[in-house]
Amino acid sequence: MTKQQRPVEELAGKIGKRPYSLISDNCFTKSVEFARRCTEMGVEAKVVPCLALYYLHAPQVHFRMPIVSLYFYTEVLGKRYEVSGKPNDEKGFRIAGDGEPKVLARLRRFKFLI
């Protein structure tokens, strides 16, 4: 691990541990914040929007529905960082199953200017 990767890993951990909120703290806002903070540290970071496959689970009724939606992650130093966390709902609904959503197509990489 290089000297630049350690602070990037710590920052990704801090942002990723924050609770997920569909409105205020979702994958887009967390990825943009992570990219901006990495850029402030002098490390090049890009936000990557993509189409991803999620599964909506309702365990009470054994229901599982696939959903294709926009998803965002950040590339820093050639490594992919997923800082969005896992969205959960108190009613037992959850999105995604094993790990992160499956990326179907990357749309474009872009930098955010400070």
C-alpha positions as CSV (number, residue, x, y, z in Angstrom):
1,M,0.0,0.0,0.0
2,T,1.4,3.4,-1.0
3,K,1.5,6.5,1.2
4,Q,-1.5,7.9,-0.8
5,Q,-3.6,4.8,-0.5
6,R,-3.7,4.7,3.3
7,P,-5.6,8.1,3.8
8,V,-7.8,7.2,0.8
9,E,-8.8,3.8,2.4
10,E,-9.5,5.6,5.7
11,L,-11.7,8.2,4.0
12,A,-13.6,5.5,2.1
13,G,-14.2,3.7,5.4
14,K,-15.5,6.8,7.1
15,I,-17.9,7.7,4.3
16,G,-19.0,4.1,3.7
17,K,-20.0,3.7,7.4
18,R,-22.4,6.5,7.3
19,P,-26.1,5.4,7.2
20,Y,-27.6,5.2,3.7
21,S,-30.4,7.6,2.8
22,L,-32.1,7.5,-0.5
23,I,-32.7,11.3,-0.4
24,S,-29.7,12.9,1.3
25,D,-26.8,10.3,1.5
26,N,-27.1,7.9,-1.4
27,C,-24.5,6.4,-3.7
28,F,-24.3,9.6,-5.8
29,T,-23.7,12.1,-3.0
30,K,-21.3,9.8,-1.2
31,S,-19.3,9.1,-4.4
32,V,-19.1,12.8,-5.3
33,E,-18.0,13.7,-1.7
34,F,-15.4,11.0,-1.7
35,A,-14.0,12.2,-5.1
36,R,-13.9,15.8,-4.0
37,R,-12.1,15.0,-0.8
38,C,-9.6,12.8,-2.6
39,T,-9.0,15.7,-5.1
40,E,-8.4,18.0,-2.1
41,M,-5.8,15.6,-0.8
42,G,-4.0,15.8,-4.2
43,V,-5.2,12.3,-5.5
44,E,-7.0,12.1,-8.8
45,A,-10.5,10.6,-8.4
46,K,-13.3,10.0,-10.9
47,V,-17.0,9.3,-10.3
48,V,-18.3,6.5,-12.6
49,P,-22.0,6.4,-13.3
50,C,-23.3,3.1,-14.5
51,L,-26.4,0.9,-15.0
52,A,-26.6,-1.7,-12.3
53,L,-28.8,-4.7,-11.4
54,Y,-30.3,-4.7,-7.9
55,Y,-32.7,-7.2,-6.4
56,L,-35.6,-6.0,-4.2
57,H,-36.1,-8.6,-1.5
58,A,-39.3,-8.9,0.7
59,P,-38.5,-11.9,2.9
60,Q,-42.0,-12.0,4.6
61,V,-43.6,-13.0,1.3
62,H,-40.6,-14.6,-0.4
63,F,-40.6,-11.9,-3.1
64,R,-37.5,-11.0,-5.2
65,M,-37.7,-8.6,-8.0
66,P,-34.8,-7.4,-10.3
67,I,-34.4,-3.7,-10.8
68,V,-32.1,-1.9,-13.2
69,S,-31.1,1.5,-12.0
70,L,-28.4,4.2,-12.0
71,Y,-25.5,3.5,-9.6
72,F,-22.3,5.5,-8.9
73,Y,-18.9,4.5,-7.6
74,T,-15.5,6.2,-7.5
75,E,-12.2,5.2,-9.1
76,V,-9.1,6.4,-7.2
77,L,-5.5,5.4,-8.1
78,G,-6.9,2.8,-10.5
79,K,-9.0,1.1,-7.8
80,R,-12.8,0.9,-7.5
81,Y,-14.3,2.3,-4.3
82,E,-17.9,1.5,-3.3
83,V,-18.7,4.1,-0.6
84,S,-22.5,3.9,-0.8
85,G,-23.1,1.3,1.9
86,K,-26.1,-1.1,1.8
87,P,-29.6,0.4,1.7
88,N,-32.0,-1.2,4.2
89,D,-35.5,-0.6,5.2
90,E,-37.2,-1.2,8.6
91,K,-40.0,-3.1,7.0
92,G,-37.7,-5.9,5.9
93,F,-37.2,-4.8,2.3
94,R,-33.6,-4.7,1.3
95,I,-31.8,-4.0,-1.9
96,A,-29.0,-6.1,-3.3
97,G,-28.1,-9.5,-2.0
98,D,-24.5,-10.6,-2.0
99,G,-22.3,-7.5,-1.8
100,E,-22.7,-4.6,-4.2
101,P,-25.1,-4.3,-7.2
102,K,-24.0,-5.9,-10.4
103,V,-22.7,-3.3,-12.9
104,L,-24.2,-3.9,-16.3
105,A,-22.7,-1.0,-18.2
106,R,-20.4,1.9,-17.3
107,L,-21.7,5.1,-18.8
108,R,-18.8,7.5,-18.4
109,R,-16.1,8.7,-16.0
110,F,-16.0,12.3,-14.9
111,K,-14.0,14.5,-12.6
112,F,-15.7,17.0,-10.3
113,L,-14.1,20.4,-10.0
114,I,-13.7,21.8,-6.6
